[in-house]
Amino acid sequence: MESTLLPRPLLTWEEFCLRIDLDILELWLNREVAGKVEALREFRLSGEGDTVELQVKVAVEGFPARVAVRLAELRVYKAMLGCQVRSVSGPLGIPLPVSLVASLLRRHAARWAQLDAGDRILLVDLRRWLPAALHLHVQDVRCNGRWLELDLAPGSFAHSFARIAEPS
């Protein structure tokens, strides 16, 4: 039986530091992304300092494999997450070309993720999960244990009043 209850909050914040629970984020990624993208099976997140490691079980042409991607310089601007791909490794830790990951993203996740293999910049579109009127900027990101901490820059939330009632 599936439950929508979460044992603890995904997000907490103090002043201008937003904290994301990596355990709950993993749970969400495995339910919302892996369940909807056929080639993705399971996500695992870890990190230290300004580097985050994403491990993904994938099925490429029917063959299962585990891919690890090390990400750094995570930033959010408006509703786009951007970061630098430091390294990609496959089974047994064998280094993989970034162009392979870029090709897989184009084939299976082009609607919400793009990777430029030349400059190693990954962009993830968060508009499906963030309100359109939210203008979010992140200055710094760091891992502290099982928490991803984001230092927020000034931003805004401005509701759009697109439909204005006409006088009768």
Helices and strands as residue ranges (DSSP letters): E 11-14, E 17-21, H 22-32, E 40-48, E 51-60, E 63-78, E 80-89, G 91-93, H 98-108, E 113-116, E 121-125, E 134-144, E 147-152, E 156-157
